[in-house]
Amino acid sequence: MGNEASVGKITIASDAPEHLELLLGNAAIARGLIEGGLSVAAAYPGTPSTEILENLAKVAEKAGLYVEWSTNEKVAVEVAAAASMSGLRAVTAMKAQGLNVAMDFVMHVNLTGTGKGGLVLIVCDDPAGHSSGNEQDSRWVVRAGDFPLLEPTSAQEAKDMAKYALSLSEELGALIFIRSVTRISHSSSDVVFGDKEQVARIPEFDTSTGFSPTPVNKTHVTAKQKLEKARSIFDSSPFNAYVGPKTPKLTIICSGTGYQYSRDALTVLDNPDSVAILKLGTTWPLPTGFLVQHLDPDSEILVIEEVDPHIETALKNWLYDAKPGGVLPKVHGKSTGHIPAVGEMNPDIVAIAVAKILGISFQPREAEYDERAQQFLATLCLERELVYCPGCPHRASFLHIKNLLRLDGNDGFVAGDIGCYSLDRRTGGQRVSKTLFAMGSGVGVASGFGKLGRFGYRQPVFAACGDSTFFHAAIPAVINAVHNNSDVIIVVLDNSATAMTGFQSHPGLPAGATAGSAVSVSIEDICRSLGCAVEVADPYDTKDAREKLWRLGQLKGPKIMIMRRKCGLIAFREDGATYRVWVDQGQCLGESCGCNRYCTRIFKCPALVWDKEVGKAVIDKAMCTGCGFCVNICPENAIQREAL
């Protein structure tokens, strides 16, 4: 498979130059890092970046790598930087929102430098927010920190850039950014393997020097000098290319996915011979020498990029100052309305913009076509809402929380967090989570609500966070709640995995990114050491879980409720079903039940479905994990289970 580290007998760690293989973009990046002599990799899981470290972890032993899932992104870049400062080549990878977490360290390592080893940060942006809370553009961080930036246009180029970035970092003594996006990281294409660099080194930290951002007036100058050196290198980079006539009417300047979309757009237009494509793979600093060489002063310019007008803004600034050819060409893009200001690009967007600028005809695909395609797909695919997986323990945990809030009767709610449990806000959840921001924010926000009693605030508030999120970002907020005696119940939803991104390990588990054991850290021990009242319950033990939640609710100050049960999918894969579950059709009242079909309308386990023909609920055996919790929800006891 393209997203696997292993391809038959050949893996991404194999010494197999010229080997051709279909690879996921992130797997291609991992291969490029190995070709570049990588030694250390550290990351925190985050879609769409996760598979980079996963693929490295699969071949870590064969490739002689140290690979770890770090507690969070800031720690990950710090671990990688330690390797670089000791002379080893290292990488950290993260999604765009993870870069926010790492910012404090990142915005100082730009001034300190990275030592004799190469240090690369791969950030995977998510235009349109397919799996993220926003679609932030990480390139502004790159620009603010004076970091050189590479942007691949394909899996092949992502592999080649990853290899190159390690050596470039060593040459400049600077952290190098690679910006991927979802459609690069999560699409597959042919990749040709290259030679593996032999970089055998014994790590050693030179204590005769040091790494410090001060004095800033000197280190900042050095960072600027490194950036100018990068510009001169980028002017002749093979990652930049010009395709088209010498004197075009329009030049498309593009990066990332924009290159493929631009090429596709020109194939459907009537007059593509008057359009040139200038592809930028090195997007910061702008390779101005390359631009001077290829930009026709009489050509108009269209900039294609995702998400923000980063290149467009920088290009306009440079053109205004430099005026190559003595004129200021017209620049079209997001700021002129030719390109949408938000979301992903596609070939139609590019073609429409080109046609508008050149005054040529182009008929995009009609909206009715898309509607007909969706209607046709509806006949082939089962409708599936975004709900908890079968056997998910969070479904039970939030049911208990909702029941307690109803008993209290004071319009309480949950300050939510980022993880599988974010689905509580969807149709398959209890919808008691009313805030959703960033990892760890649930506890921090709830801590704030818990101090409003002096102003007359009376609504009870729960905080929810997962086990991986607890270690990643919630611990400081828990300490804040304890220190300030905030009246809040913090529910840690411990399903023994970083499940949302693919079941990676975290510090609470006795395993790391690679084979072998790791030291597990106890969540309850941390909380008890802070002086919190702590309860632990299996959410499937309804009586015990509800009683413990109730007891905590009678206490003042910060309280910790750990709902601990292994992710239903992991449990099913490891141990199989615990119960055989079925609906007694004689007991099920169907539409006549006073619960208004609660089982399939609200509870919404994908394995518990409504049979329209008989008008009753049934269990989909192909979906059921046999957890058996659904027997608790039917007022007529129609759902039955039998231990296996």
C-alpha positions in Angstrom: 0.0 0.0 0.0 1.1 3.5 -0.7 0.8 4.6 2.9 2.9 1.8 4.2 6.6 1.9 5.1 7.0 -1.6 3.5 6.6 -2.2 -0.2 7.0 -5.9 -0.8 10.7 -6.7 0.0 11.7 -3.1 -0.4 11.0 -0.6 2.3 11.5 3.2 2.5 14.8 2.3 4.3 16.1 0.1 1.6 19.2 1.1 -0.4 17.3 0.9 -3.7 18.1 3.9 -6.0 15.9 4.3 -9.1 13.3 2.0 -7.5 9.8 3.3 -8.5 7.0 3.0 -6.0 3.5 4.4 -5.4 3.8 6.3 -2.1 1.6 8.4 0.1 3.1 12.0 0.2 4.0 11.6 3.9 5.7 8.3 3.2 7.7 9.9 0.4 8.8 12.6 2.8 10.0 9.9 5.2 11.9 8.3 2.4 13.6 11.6 1.6 14.6 12.1 5.2 16.2 8.7 5.2 18.0 9.4 2.0 19.3 12.6 3.6 21.0 10.9 6.4 18.4 11.4 9.2 19.2 10.2 12.7 16.5 11.5 15.0 12.8 12.2 14.5 10.3 13.5 17.0 6.7 14.6 16.6 3.2 14.7 18.1 0.4 13.1 16.0 -1.7 15.5 14.1 -3.5 15.1 10.8 -2.4 15.5 8.1 1.2 15.1 9.3 1.0 11.9 11.3 2.2 9.4 8.7 5.6 11.0 8.4 6.7 9.8 11.8 4.7 6.6 11.6 6.6 5.6 8.5 9.9 6.4 10.0 9.0 4.4 13.2 8.2 1.3 11.1 11.8 1.2 9.7 13.6 2.8 12.7 15.6 -0.3 13.6 16.6 -1.0 10.0 17.5 2.6 9.3 19.3 3.2 12.6 17.0 5.9 13.7 15.7 7.2 17.0 12.0 8.0 16.6 9.7 9.2 19.3 6.1 10.4 19.8 6.8 13.4 22.1 4.4 14.8 24.7 3.6 17.8 22.4 5.0 19.7 19.5 7.2 22.1 21.5 8.9 19.1 23.2 9.3 17.4 19.8 11.2 20.3 18.2 13.3 20.6 21.3 14.3 16.9 21.2 15.1 17.3 17.5 17.1 20.4 18.2 19.2 18.6 20.8 20.3 16.1 18.1 21.1 18.9 15.7 23.2 20.8 18.2 25.1 17.5 18.7 25.9 17.2 15.0 23.1 14.8 14.0 20.5 15.4 11.3 17.0 15.6 12.8 13.4 16.3 11.9 10.2 17.3 13.6 6.8 17.1 11.9 3.5 18.7 12.9 0.2 20.0 11.7 -0.3 23.8 11.4 -2.0 24.0 14.8 0.9 22.1 16.4 3.2 24.8 15.2 1.3 27.2 17.5 2.3 25.0 20.4 6.0 24.9 19.3 6.2 28.6 18.6 8.0 29.7 21.8 11.0 27.5 21.0 10.8 27.9 17.2 10.9 31.7 17.5 14.2 31.5 19.4 16.0 28.8 17.5 15.9 31.2 14.5 18.4 33.3 16.5 20.5 30.6 18.1 21.1 28.6 15.0 21.0 24.8 14.9 24.6 23.6 15.3 26.5 21.3 13.0 23.6 18.9 12.4 20.7 19.6 10.1 17.3 20.5 11.6 14.1 20.4 9.5 10.5 21.3 10.6 7.8 19.8 8.4 4.5 21.6 8.9 1.4 20.2 7.1 -1.2 22.8 6.6 -4.9 21.9 6.1 -6.6 24.2 3.6 -10.4 24.1 4.1 -9.8 22.5 7.5 -10.6 18.9 6.6 -9.3 17.7 10.0 -8.5 20.9 11.8 -10.3 23.7 13.6 -9.0 26.3 11.2 -7.1 26.6 7.9 -4.2 28.7 9.2 -1.3 29.4 6.8 2.0 28.5 8.5 4.0 30.6 6.1 3.5 33.7 8.2 5.4 32.0 11.0 8.2 31.3 8.5 8.3 34.9 7.4 8.2 36.3 11.0 11.1 34.0 12.0 13.3 34.5 9.0 13.3 30.8 8.1 14.0 29.4 4.6 10.9 27.6 3.2 10.4 24.9 0.7 7.0 23.9 -0.7 6.6 20.7 -2.7 4.2 20.3 -5.6 4.1 16.5 -5.6 5.1 13.4 -3.6 8.3 13.1 -5.6 9.3 16.7 -4.9 8.4 16.3 -1.3 10.8 13.4 -1.1 13.5 15.3 -2.9 13.0 18.4 -0.8 13.1 16.5 2.5 16.5 15.1 1.5 17.8 18.4 0.4 16.5 20.3 3.4 18.8 18.4 5.8 21.9 19.3 4.0 20.7 22.9 3.4 20.2 23.3 7.2 23.7 22.2 7.8 25.0 24.6 5.2 23.2 27.6 6.7 23.2 26.5 10.3 19.5 27.3 10.3 16.1 25.5 10.8 14.6 24.8 7.4 10.8 24.6 7.0 9.0 22.4 4.5 5.3 23.2 4.1 3.1 20.4 2.9 -0.7 20.5 2.6 -3.4 17.9 2.9 -3.5 17.1 -0.8 0.2 16.6 -1.0 0.5 14.6 2.3 -2.5 12.4 1.7 -2.4 11.7 -2.0 -0.4 9.0 -3.5 1.8 9.1 -6.7 4.8 7.5 -8.2 8.1 8.2 -6.4 11.6 7.3 -7.7 14.0 6.5 -4.8 17.4 8.2 -4.8 20.7 7.4 -3.2 21.1 7.3 0.5 23.7 9.7 1.9 26.1 8.1 4.3 26.2 10.4 7.3 27.9 8.4 10.1 28.7 10.7 13.1 29.3 10.4 16.8 27.1 13.1 18.5 29.0 15.6 20.6 27.9 18.9 22.0 30.6 21.6 21.8 30.7 23.1 25.3 33.2 25.7 24.1 30.4 27.6 22.5 26.6 27.7 23.3 23.2 28.4 22.0 21.4 31.6 23.2 19.2 34.1 21.4 21.0 37.0 23.2 22.4 39.5 22.5 19.4 39.8 20.1 20.8 42.8 18.2 23.6 40.5 17.0 21.8 37.2 16.6 19.0 38.8 14.7 21.5 40.2 12.2 23.0 36.8 11.8 19.5 35.3 11.1 19.0 37.9 8.4 22.3 37.1 6.8 21.5 33.4 6.7 18.2 34.3 5.0 20.0 36.3 2.3 22.4 33.5 1.8 19.4 31.2 1.3 18.0 33.6 -1.3 21.2 33.4 -3.4 21.0 29.6 -3.2 17.4 29.6 -4.1 18.0 31.7 -7.2 19.5 28.7 -8.9 17.4 26.0 -7.2 16.1 23.2 -9.4 12.9 23.3 -7.4 12.0 26.5 -9.3 11.0 26.2 -12.9 9.6 28.3 -15.8 7.5 26.7 -18.6 6.0 28.7 -21.4 6.7 31.3 -24.1 9.4 34.0 -23.6 6.9 36.8 -23.9 3.6 35.6 -22.4 0.5 37.7 -22.0 0.0 36.1 -18.5 2.5 34.5 -16.2 1.0 32.2 -13.5 3.3 32.2 -10.4 2.3 29.2 -8.3 3.5 27.0 -5.4 2.4 23.7 -3.8 -0.8 22.2 -5.3 -1.2 25.3 -7.4 1.3 24.0 -9.9 -0.6 20.9 -10.8 -3.9 22.8 -10.8 -2.4 25.4 -13.1 -1.1 22.8 -15.5 -4.6 21.1 -15.5 -6.3 24.5 -16.1 -4.3 25.3 -19.2 -5.3 22.0 -20.8 -8.9 23.0 -20.9 -8.5 26.6 -22.1 -8.6 27.6 -25.7 -5.5 29.8 -25.8 -2.9 28.4 -23.4 0.1 29.3 -25.6 -0.1 32.9 -24.3 0.3 31.7 -20.7 3.5 30.8 -18.9 3.8 29.0 -15.6 6.5 30.0 -13.1 6.7 27.4 -10.4 8.2 28.3 -7.0 9.4 25.5 -4.8 11.5 27.8 -2.7 9.0 30.4 -1.5 10.8 32.2 1.3 12.8 34.1 0.8 11.6 34.9 -2.7 14.2 33.9 -5.3 14.3 37.4 -6.8 17.2 36.6 -9.1 15.2 33.8 -10.6 12.2 36.1 -10.9 14.2 38.8 -12.7 15.5 36.2 -15.1 12.1 34.9 -16.1 9.4 37.6 -15.6 8.5 39.5 -18.7 7.8 43.2 -17.7 4.9 43.3 -20.1 3.2 40.2 -18.8 0.4 40.3 -16.3 0.8 38.0 -13.3 -1.7 35.6 -11.6 -0.6 34.1 -8.3 -2.0 30.7 -7.3 -1.4 29.5 -3.7 -3.1 28.1 -0.7 -4.4 29.6 1.8 -3.3 33.2 2.3 -1.7 35.6 -0.3 1.8 35.0 1.1 3.6 34.9 -2.2 1.3 37.5 -3.7 2.0 40.0 -0.9 5.8 39.4 -1.0 5.8 39.6 -4.8 4.0 42.9 -4.8 6.3 44.4 -2.2 9.4 43.3 -4.2 8.0 44.5 -7.6 7.1 47.9 -6.1 10.7 48.3 -4.8 12.6 46.7 -7.6 10.5 47.4 -10.7 12.4 45.0 -12.9 12.2 46.2 -16.5 11.3 49.6 -15.3 7.6 48.9 -15.0 5.1 47.6 -12.4 3.2 44.7 -13.8 -0.4 44.0 -12.9 -0.6 41.3 -10.2 -3.9 39.3 -9.9 -4.8 36.9 -7.1 -6.6 36.8 -3.8 -6.4 40.6 -3.2 -8.0 41.4 -6.6 -10.8 38.8 -6.2 -9.6 36.6 -9.1 -8.9 33.8 -6.6 -11.1 33.0 -3.5 -9.7 34.3 -0.2 -10.3 31.0 1.6 -10.4 27.3 1.0 -8.6 25.0 -1.4 -7.7 25.6 -5.0 -8.8 23.5 -7.9 -8.2 23.6 -11.7 -11.6 25.3 -12.3 -10.7 28.2 -10.1 -7.5 28.7 -12.0 -9.1 28.4 -15.4 -11.8 30.9 -14.5 -9.3 33.4 -13.3 -7.1 33.0 -16.4 -10.1 33.3 -18.8 -11.2 36.4 -17.0 -7.8 38.1 -17.3 -7.3 37.2 -20.9 -10.9 37.7 -22.0 -11.3 34.2 -23.4 -14.2 31.9 -23.0 -14.3 29.1 -20.5 -17.4 27.1 -19.4 -16.8 25.5 -16.0 -18.6 22.4 -15.1 -22.2 23.1 -14.4 -23.5 23.0 -10.8 -26.2 20.6 -12.0 -23.5 18.1 -12.9 -22.2 18.0 -9.4 -25.8 17.6 -8.1 -26.4 14.7 -10.4 -23.1 13.1 -9.4 -24.1 13.4 -5.7 -27.5 11.9 -6.4 -25.8 9.0 -8.2 -23.3 8.5 -5.4 -26.2 8.4 -2.9 -27.5 5.3 -4.7 -24.2 3.5 -4.2 -23.1 4.7 -0.7 -24.7 4.3 2.6 -25.4 7.6 4.4 -23.0 8.0 7.3 -22.9 10.9 9.7 -19.9 11.9 11.7 -20.4 9.9 14.9 -18.5 8.0 17.5 -17.2 4.6 16.3 -18.9 1.4 17.4 -17.9 0.6 21.0 -16.6 4.1 21.7 -16.5 4.6 25.5 -16.9 8.4 25.1 -20.5 7.7 24.1 -21.2 6.3 27.6 -19.1 8.9 29.4 -21.1 11.9 28.0 -24.3 10.1 28.6 -23.4 10.0 32.3 -22.3 13.6 32.3 -25.6 14.7 30.7 -27.7 12.8 33.2 -25.8 14.4 36.1 -26.3 17.9 34.6 -30.0 17.2 34.2 -30.2 16.1 37.9 -28.5 19.3 38.9 -31.0 21.4 36.9 -28.9 24.5 36.7 -28.2 24.5 33.0 -24.7 23.2 33.3 -22.4 22.3 30.4 -19.1 20.9 29.3 -16.1 22.9 28.2 -15.0 20.7 25.3 -11.6 19.9 23.8 -9.9 18.5 20.7 -10.2 14.7 20.2 -12.6 12.0 19.3 -14.9 13.4 22.1 -15.3 16.6 20.0 -18.0 14.5 18.4 -20.2 15.2 21.4 -21.2 18.4 19.6 -22.4 16.4 16.6 -25.8 14.7 16.0 -24.5 11.5 17.5 -23.4 13.2 20.8 -25.2 14.4 23.8 -24.5 17.9 22.8 -23.5 19.1 26.3 -20.1 20.4 25.1 -20.6 24.1 24.4 -17.1 25.3 23.8 -14.4 24.0 21.5 -11.0 25.7 21.0 -7.6 24.1 21.2 -6.0 21.1 22.9 -6.2 21.6 26.7 -8.5 24.6 26.4 -11.4 22.7 27.9 -9.7 22.6 31.3 -8.4 26.1 31.1 -11.8 27.6 30.0 -13.6 25.6 32.7 -11.1 26.8 35.3 -12.2 30.3 34.4 -15.9 29.5 34.7 -15.2 27.9 38.0 -14.1 31.3 39.5 -17.2 33.3 38.5 -19.2 32.3 41.6 -18.4 35.6 43.4 -20.2 37.4 40.6 -23.4 35.3 41.0 -22.5 32.6 38.4 -24.3 29.3 39.3 -24.1 27.0 36.3 -22.0 23.8 37.0 -19.2 23.3 34.5 -17.3 20.2 33.5 -14.1 20.1 31.5 -13.4 17.3 29.1 -10.0 16.2 27.8 -8.6 12.9 26.5 -5.7 11.0 28.0 -3.2 12.1 25.3 -4.5 15.7 25.5 -4.0 15.6 29.3 -0.3 15.1 28.8 -0.1 17.4 25.7 -1.7 20.6 27.1 -4.1 20.1 30.0 -1.7 19.7 32.9 -0.9 23.4 33.3 -4.6 24.2 33.3 -5.2 21.5 35.9 -2.5 23.1 38.1 -4.1 26.5 37.5 -7.5 25.2 38.7 -5.9 23.7 41.8 -3.8 26.8 42.6 -6.8 29.1 42.3 -9.3 26.6 43.8 -11.6 26.7 40.8 -14.9 24.9 41.3 -14.8 22.5 38.3 -15.1 18.8 37.5 -12.4 17.7 35.1 -13.3 14.6 33.2 -10.3 12.8 31.7 -11.6 10.5 28.9 -8.9 7.8 29.0 -9.3 5.4 26.1 -5.6 4.3 26.2 -4.6 5.8 22.8 -4.2 8.9 20.8 -7.1 7.5 18.9 -8.3 10.4 16.7 -5.1 10.4 14.6 -4.7 6.6 14.4 -4.1 5.0 17.8 -0.6 6.3 18.5 1.0 6.0 22.0 1.3 8.7 24.6 3.1 9.1 28.0 0.3 7.2 29.8 1.0 4.0 27.9 3.9 1.5 28.4 4.9 1.7 24.7 6.5 4.3 22.4 6.6 5.0 18.7 8.8 2.0 18.0 9.0 -1.6 19.3 10.0 -1.9 22.9 8.6 -0.7 26.2 8.4 2.8 27.6 7.7 4.1 31.1 4.0 4.9 31.6 3.0 8.0 33.6 -0.1 7.7 35.8 -2.7 10.4 35.2 -4.3 9.8 38.6 -0.9 9.9 40.4 -0.3 13.3 38.9 -3.7 14.6 39.9 -3.5 13.2 43.4 -0.1 14.8 43.9 -1.7 18.1 43.2 -4.2 17.5 46.1 -7.2 16.9 43.8 -10.1 14.6 44.7 -9.7 11.8 42.1 -12.2 9.1 41.1 -11.6 6.4 38.4 -14.4 4.5 36.8 -15.2 2.4 33.7 -17.9 4.3 31.8 -19.5 1.0 30.9 -20.1 0.3 34.6 -23.0 2.7 34.7 -23.9 2.5 38.4 -20.3 3.0 39.6 -19.6 5.8 37.1 -22.7 7.8 37.9 -22.2 7.4 41.7 -18.6 8.7 41.5 -19.6 11.6 39.3 -22.4 12.5 41.8 -20.0 12.3 44.7 -17.5 14.6 43.0 -20.3 17.0 42.2 -21.0 17.5 45.9 -17.5 18.7 46.5 -16.1 22.2 46.1 -12.9 23.1 44.2 -11.2 21.2 41.4 -12.1 17.5 41.1 -10.9 14.8 38.6 -13.0 12.1 37.2 -11.1 9.6 35.0 -13.3 7.6 32.7 -11.1 4.7 31.7 -11.9 2.2 29.1 -9.9 1.1 26.1 -10.9 2.4 22.7 -13.6 0.1 21.4 -11.9 -0.5 18.0 -8.5 -1.4 19.7 -10.3 -3.7 22.2 -12.2 -5.4 19.4 -9.0 -5.9 17.3 -7.1 -7.3 20.2 -9.6 -9.4 22.0 -12.7 -9.7 19.8 -16.3 -9.1 20.9 -17.2 -9.3 24.6 -20.8 -10.0 24.0 -23.2 -11.2 21.3 -25.7 -8.3 21.0 -29.2 -8.4 19.4 -32.6 -6.6 19.5 -35.5 -8.7 20.7 -38.0 -7.9 18.1 -40.9 -9.0 20.3 -39.8 -6.5 23.0 -39.0 -3.5 20.7 -42.0 -1.2 20.4 -40.7 0.6 17.4 -42.4 3.9 16.7 -44.7 3.3 19.6 -41.9 3.5 22.1 -42.1 6.5 24.3 -38.4 7.3 23.8 -39.0 8.5 20.3 -36.4 6.0 18.9 -33.7 7.3 21.2 -31.5 4.3 20.3 -31.0 5.2 16.7 -31.9 8.9 16.8 -29.7 10.1 19.7 -27.5 7.2 20.9 -26.4 6.6 17.2 -24.0 3.7 17.5 -23.3 2.9 13.9 -24.1 -0.8 14.7 -27.5 0.1 16.1 -29.7 0.9 13.1 -33.4 1.4 12.2 -35.0 -1.2 9.9 -37.5 0.8 7.9 -39.2 -2.4 6.6 -40.1 -3.7 10.1 -40.2 -0.4 11.8 -37.8 -1.5 14.6 -34.2 -1.3 15.7 -31.7 -4.0 14.7 -28.0 -4.7 15.3 -25.8 -4.5 12.3 -23.5 -7.5 13.1 -20.9 -6.4 10.6 -20.4 -3.1 12.5 -21.0 -4.3 16.1 -17.9 -4.6 18.3 -19.8 -6.5 21.0 -19.2 -4.0 23.8 -22.7 -4.4 25.1 -23.2 -0.9 26.5 -26.4 -0.3 24.4 -28.4 -2.7 26.7 -28.4 0.3 29.2 -30.4 2.6 27.0 -33.6 0.8 26.0 -36.6 1.5 28.4 -38.2 -1.7 27.2 -35.1 -3.8 27.7 -35.4 -4.9 24.0 -31.6 -4.8 23.5 -30.1 -8.1 24.8 -26.6 -9.4 25.2 -24.9 -12.7 25.9 -21.3 -13.1 27.1 -19.0 -14.8 24.6 
